[in-house]
Amino acid sequence: MKIIVCGAGQVGWQIARHLAGERNDVTVVDNNPVLVRRATDTLDVQGVTGFASYPAILEQAGARDADMVIAATYSDEVNMVTCQVAHSVFGVTKKIARLRAQTYLDAQYSDLFRSGHLPIDVIISPEREVSLAAMKRVAYPSAFDVHEFFGGRALLLGLVLDDKCAVLNTPLRQLSDLFPTLRVMVAGVRRAGRMFAPEPEDQLFAGDAVYLLLEADDVARVFEVFGKEARRQERVLVIGGGNVGLSVASMLERQPERVRVKVIERDRARAEAAADALERSIVLHGDAMDADLLEEARISRTDAVVVLTDDDKTNLLAAVRAKSLGAKMAISLVNDPGMVPLADAMGVDAYINPRALTVSSILRHMRHGLVRSVYMLGDREAEVIEAKVLASSQIAGRAVRDIPFPEGALLIGVLRGGAFKKPNSSMVLQEGDQIVIFALTADVQKVDELLQVAFEHF
């Protein structure tokens, strides 16, 4: 595909990196020549310097024969105008825009996009993605990563194993014998900094970070088997009262089971705005690194601290400070993937990477019609892909063991007739099955090619 990525900042660069790695024809546009040069020097992409919303710049980038424009600049308005120009002047088929301001996403203004007045096919909201990710981390405090598949019927959980895990030093093929009714698959394992797709004879060890796909109803049993505690978060402290922090606090207020929420915001104006917008939450004005303020927030009785400021260093330090004063769990927003190892070393329980979430959202709309969801793991280490089997598919009617998946790819889940099923080598895939595949980044292209041959648009 020929794709124009507008914006060469953190999100745009990551999108371009991923798309170029999949052998797409990518052109990056940004008005900052330094960012354009960084993209062209480090990635297999072309670069154009200028404002993406200018017709002449888009034409220079090849918009006349482009298949897609992805507008991911820092300005919502530039992104919207870019999509309008791409549509009206150049007839680009698909336009994706990143919009950060929540007012554009308000239901009462949705006709702005649905009516075609602003021809944007897909709207990506990093703030909304981060808010939802934060809620999932709070809901499953023992997991460092959470994502839903099959419309919530299955969960992908990331767990760090310790000595409490009941299946350490046990070949994975024996899990079915030990727990025959447990619907869980070990998708990927990160050990000593390296991610790999496990074989049936592989064993798990303390310190491993594992990704599990499981039936949503089996969460409690899976936690028990893997040595994790399933507990409800009754008291949550949100540090950062900006758009994301306010969104998370609002969602927590609306939970069916009451959650006691407190918010700390350093900026007085934003603290006052948050206090006005929230109904039951307590908003405190001050520095989250202030031990006295944290004590006022009763940090020692807090079940989870969610740190959502716009500064990675502040987020990590505030998370560590909160845990040192008694918070049971700390979740931190981390924009820079290079900071993730530091987060692990500092004892932060879970992190949220907005770039990875945004890229995953865009990839969901990049794949062929058969693909319903794509979720990136780590810093582009692997992907988890949800797709559907059609009657005309080459894999329909074939046993799993006869499907030529690449070495770094695993079929980890099947939804059939509304029921989640744990796949095995003898399972025969049927028309209408929805499947989830784990694939290391190096094998994603092979999986895509297999899917292109095996499926047709649905």
Residue pairs with C-beta under 8 A, 6 or more apart in sequence:
1 24
1 25
1 67
1 68
2 24
2 25
2 27
2 62
2 65
2 66
2 67
2 68
3 19
3 24
3 25
3 26
3 27
3 66
3 67
3 68
3 69
3 70
4 26
4 27
4 29
4 58
4 61
4 62
4 63
4 66
4 68
4 69
4 70
4 86
4 92
5 12
5 15
5 16
5 19
5 26
5 27
5 28
5 29
5 45
5 70
5 72
6 12
6 29
6 30
6 52
6 69
6 70
6 71
6 72
6 73
6 78
6 79
6 82
7 29
7 30
7 52
7 71
7 72
7 73
7 74
7 79
7 98
8 16
8 28
8 29
8 30
8 32
8 35
8 36
8 38
8 39
8 47
9 30
9 35
9 72
9 73
9 74
10 335
10 336
10 355
11 72
11 98
11 126
11 354
11 355
11 358
11 359
12 28
12 30
12 39
12 70
12 72
12 73
13 28
13 35
13 38
13 39
13 43
14 355
14 356
14 358
14 359
14 380
15 70
15 72
15 358
15 359
15 362
16 26
16 28
16 39
16 43
16 45
17 42
17 43
17 380
18 359
18 363
18 380
19 26
19 366
20 26
20 43
20 44
20 45
21 441
22 444
22 445
22 448
23 445
26 43
26 44
26 45
26 46
27 45
27 46
27 47
27 48
27 61
27 62
27 66
28 36
28 39
28 40
28 43
28 45
28 46
28 47
28 48
29 36
29 47
29 48
29 49
29 50
29 52
29 57
29 58
29 61
30 36
30 39
30 47
30 49
30 52
30 73
31 49
31 50
31 51
31 52
32 49
33 49
36 47
36 48
36 49
37 47
39 45
39 47
40 46
40 47
46 61
48 57
48 60
48 61
50 56
50 57
50 60
51 57
51 78
52 58
52 71
52 73
52 78
52 82
53 78
53 81
53 82
53 85
54 85
55 85
55 89
55 90
58 69
58 82
58 85
58 86
58 89
58 90
59 90
63 69
63 86
63 89
63 90
63 92
64 90
66 86
66 90
66 92
67 92
67 93
67 94
68 92
68 93
68 94
68 95
68 96
68 366
69 82
69 83
69 86
69 92
69 94
69 95
69 96
70 96
70 362
71 78
71 79
71 80
71 82
71 83
71 95
71 96
71 97
71 98
72 79
72 97
72 98
72 124
72 358
73 79
73 82
73 98
76 97
76 98
76 99
76 100
76 101
76 104
79 97
79 98
79 99
80 97
80 99
80 118
80 120
82 97
83 95
83 96
83 97
83 118
83 119
83 120
84 118
84 119
86 92
86 95
87 95
87 119
88 119
94 121
94 122
94 365
95 119
95 120
95 121
95 122
96 120
96 121
96 122
96 123
96 124
96 362
96 365
97 120
97 122
97 123
97 124
98 123
98 124
98 125
98 126
98 358
99 105
99 123
99 124
99 125
100 125
100 126
100 127
100 243
102 125
102 127
102 128
102 243
102 247
103 109
104 112
104 123
105 123
105 125
105 128
111 117
112 118
113 120
113 123
121 365
122 362
122 365
124 358
124 361
124 362
126 354
126 357
126 358
127 243
127 244
127 247
128 247
129 354
129 357
129 358
129 361
130 244
130 308
130 333
130 352
130 354
130 357
131 244
131 247
131 248
131 251
133 146
133 352
133 357
134 244
134 248
134 306
134 308
134 331
134 352
135 248
135 251
135 252
136 146
136 147
136 148
137 143
137 144
137 146
137 306
137 331
137 350
137 352
138 233
138 236
138 252
138 304
138 306
138 331
139 146
139 233
140 146
140 155
140 157
140 219
141 229
141 231
141 233
141 303
141 304
141 328
141 329
141 349
142 159
142 223
142 228
142 229
142 230
143 157
143 158
143 159
143 228
143 350
144 158
144 159
144 160
144 209
144 349
144 350
144 351
145 156
145 157
145 158
145 211
145 350
145 377
146 155
146 156
146 157
146 158
147 155
147 156
147 375
147 384
148 154
148 155
148 156
148 216
149 155
149 156
149 213
149 373
149 375
149 384
149 386
149 413
149 436
150 386
150 413
150 415
150 420
150 434
150 436
152 216
153 215
153 216
153 415
153 418
153 420
154 213
154 214
154 215
154 216
154 413
154 415
154 420
154 436
155 213
155 214
155 216
155 219
156 187
156 211
156 212
156 213
156 375
156 384
157 211
157 212
157 214
157 219
157 222
158 209
158 210
158 211
158 212
158 377
159 209
159 210
159 212
159 226
159 228
160 207
160 208
160 209
160 210
161 168
161 204
161 205
161 206
161 207
161 208
161 209
161 210
161 226
161 227
162 206
162 207
162 227
163 206
163 227
164 227
164 228
165 204
165 206
165 225
165 226
165 227
166 224
166 225
166 226
166 227
167 175
167 178
167 204
167 225
167 226
168 203
168 204
168 205
168 206
169 203
169 204
169 205
170 178
170 203
170 204
171 200
171 201
171 202
171 203
172 186
172 198
172 199
172 200
172 201
172 202
172 203
172 204
173 200
173 201
175 182
175 184
175 186
176 422
176 424
179 221
179 225
182 218
182 221
182 222
182 225
183 214
183 215
183 218
183 420
183 421
183 422
184 212
184 213
184 214
184 215
184 218
184 222
184 225
184 422
185 212
185 213
185 214
185 410
185 412
185 413
185 422
185 423
186 198
186 204
186 210
186 211
186 212
187 197
187 210
187 211
187 212
187 213
187 384
187 410
187 412
187 438
188 195
188 196
188 197
188 198
188 210
188 211
188 377
188 381
188 382
188 438
188 440
189 195
189 196
189 197
189 198
189 202
189 204
189 208
189 209
189 210
189 211
190 196
190 208
190 209
190 210
190 378
190 381
191 205
191 207
191 208
191 209
195 377
195 378
195 381
195 382
195 440
196 408
196 440
197 407
197 408
197 409
197 410
197 438
197 439
197 440
198 410
204 210
210 226
211 377
211 384
211 438
212 222
212 226
213 384
213 412
213 413
213 436
213 438
214 222
215 420
216 420
219 230
220 230
223 229
223 230
224 230
231 303
232 257
233 259
233 303
233 304
233 329
234 258
234 259
234 260
234 303
235 259
235 260
235 262
235 298
235 301
235 302
235 303
235 304
236 252
236 259
236 260
236 261
236 262
236 302
236 303
236 304
236 305
236 306
237 261
237 262
237 263
237 264
237 297
237 299
237 302
237 304
237 305
237 306
237 322
237 327
238 245
238 248
238 249
238 252
238 261
238 262
238 263
238 264
238 281
238 306
238 308
239 245
239 263
239 264
239 288
239 305
239 306
239 307
239 308
239 309
239 315
239 318
239 322
240 263
240 264
240 265
240 307
240 308
240 309
240 310
240 315
240 333
241 249
241 263
241 264
241 265
241 267
241 270
241 271
241 273
241 274
241 283
242 265
242 270
242 308
242 309
242 310
244 308
244 333
245 263
245 265
245 274
245 306
245 308
245 309
246 263
246 273
246 274
246 277
246 278
248 306
248 308
249 261
249 263
249 274
249 278
249 281
250 277
250 278
252 259
252 261
252 281
253 259
253 261
253 278
253 279
253 280
253 281
261 278
261 280
261 281
261 282
262 281
262 282
262 283
262 284
262 297
262 298
262 302
263 271
263 274
263 278
263 281
263 282
263 283
263 284
264 283
264 284
264 285
264 286
264 288
264 293
264 297
265 271
265 274
265 283
265 284
265 285
266 285
266 286
266 287
266 288
266 309
268 285
271 283
271 284
271 285
272 285
274 281
274 283
275 283
284 293
284 296
284 297
286 293
287 293
288 294
288 307
288 309
288 314
288 318
288 321
288 322
289 314
289 317
289 318
289 321
291 321
291 325
294 321
294 322
294 325
295 325
299 305
299 322
299 325
299 326
299 327
300 325
300 326
300 327
301 326
302 322
302 326
302 327
302 328
303 327
303 328
303 329
304 327
304 328
304 329
304 330
304 331
305 318
305 319
305 322
305 323
305 327
305 329
305 330
305 331
306 331
307 314
307 315
307 316
307 318
307 319
307 322
307 330
307 331
307 332
307 333
308 315
308 333
309 315
309 318
309 333
312 333
312 334
312 335
312 336
312 339
315 332
315 333
315 334
316 332
316 334
316 339
316 342
316 343
316 346
316 348
318 332
319 330
319 331
319 332
319 343
319 346
319 348
320 330
320 346
320 347
320 348
322 330
323 329
323 330
323 347
323 348
323 349
329 349
329 350
330 347
330 348
330 349
330 350
331 348
331 349
331 350
331 351
331 352
332 343
332 348
332 350
332 351
332 352
333 351
333 352
333 354
334 340
334 343
334 351
334 352
334 353
335 353
335 354
335 355
337 353
337 355
337 356
337 378
337 379
340 351
340 353
340 378
340 379
343 351
356 376
356 378
356 379
356 380
359 376
360 374
360 375
360 376
363 374
363 376
363 383
364 371
364 372
364 373
364 374
366 374
367 374
367 385
367 448
367 451
368 448
368 451
368 452
368 455
368 457
369 457
369 458
370 387
370 388
370 390
370 451
370 455
370 456
370 457
370 458
371 385
371 386
371 387
371 451
372 386
372 387
372 388
372 434
373 385
373 386
374 383
374 384
374 385
374 386
375 383
375 384
376 382
376 383
377 383
377 384
380 441
381 440
381 441
382 408
382 438
382 439
382 440
382 441
383 438
383 439
383 441
383 444
384 412
384 436
384 437
384 438
384 439
385 436
385 437
385 439
385 444
385 447
385 451
386 434
386 435
386 436
387 434
387 435
387 437
387 451
387 455
388 432
388 433
388 434
388 435
388 455
388 458
389 395
389 396
389 429
389 430
389 431
389 432
389 433
389 434
389 435
389 455
390 396
390 431
390 455
390 456
390 458
391 431
392 456
393 429
393 431
393 454
393 455
393 456
394 453
394 454
395 403
395 429
395 454
396 429
396 430
396 431
397 428
397 429
397 430
398 428
398 429
399 425
399 426
399 427
399 428
400 411
400 423
400 424
400 425
400 426
400 427
400 428
400 429
401 425
401 426
403 411
403 429
403 450
404 450
405 411
405 437
405 447
405 450
406 439
406 443
406 446
406 447
406 450
407 443
408 439
408 440
408 442
408 443
409 437
409 438
409 439
409 440
409 443
409 446
409 447
410 437
410 438
410 439
411 423
411 435
411 436
411 437
412 423
412 436
412 437
412 438
413 420
413 421
413 422
413 423
413 435
413 436
414 420
414 421
414 422
414 423
414 427
414 429
414 433
414 434
414 435
414 436
415 421
415 433
415 434
415 435
416 430
416 432
416 433
416 434
421 427
423 435
429 435
437 447
439 446
439 447
